């Protein structure tokens, strides 16, 4: 932390949270004040995630064959329909499962999985 002029203020928190803070401080061999400063500093300097929800939630998710709406060219993931592309511009293989490898806006890029039936 920067060498900045220190200030004081009243900080209210539930007793149970204060106990957790005290326990964490003891585990780190620090004072409660130093522990709280570290937590606040880390929280305020940590960049917020700029990745879209789809990217954070869907990457690596398996998509089963029954989730595809071939007629409209859509795939249903967690109750929402998305457009999709198959990796390397492959055609959709009915009866095959896929994994989501990329999400940009409302378009998911899928990679075919090697199904055991093959």
Residue pairs with C-beta under 8 A, 6 or more apart in sequence:
1 37
1 38
1 41
11 36
13 21
21 32
21 35
21 36
22 32
24 35
25 31
25 32
25 34
25 35
28 35
30 38
49 56
52 103
52 105
54 82
54 103
54 105
54 106
54 108
55 102
55 103
55 104
57 78
58 77
58 78
58 100
58 103
58 108
59 100
59 101
59 102
59 103
60 99
60 100
60 101
61 77
61 99
61 100
62 97
62 98
62 99
62 113
63 75
63 77
63 97
63 98
63 99
63 100
63 108
63 110
64 97
65 94
65 95
65 96
65 97
67 75
67 76
67 77
68 74
68 75
68 76
68 92
68 94
69 75
69 76
69 81
70 92
70 94
72 81
73 83
73 84
74 81
74 82
74 83
74 84
75 81
75 82
75 83
75 84
75 108
75 110
76 82
77 100
77 108
82 106
82 107
82 108
83 106
83 107
83 108
84 107
84 108
84 109
84 110
85 107
85 108
85 109
85 110
86 92
86 98
86 109
86 110
86 111
86 112
87 101
87 109
87 110
87 111
87 112
90 112
93 112
95 115
95 117
96 112
96 113
96 115
97 112
97 113
97 115
98 110
98 111
98 112
98 113
99 110
99 111
99 113
100 108
100 109
100 110
101 109
101 110
101 111
102 108
102 109
103 109
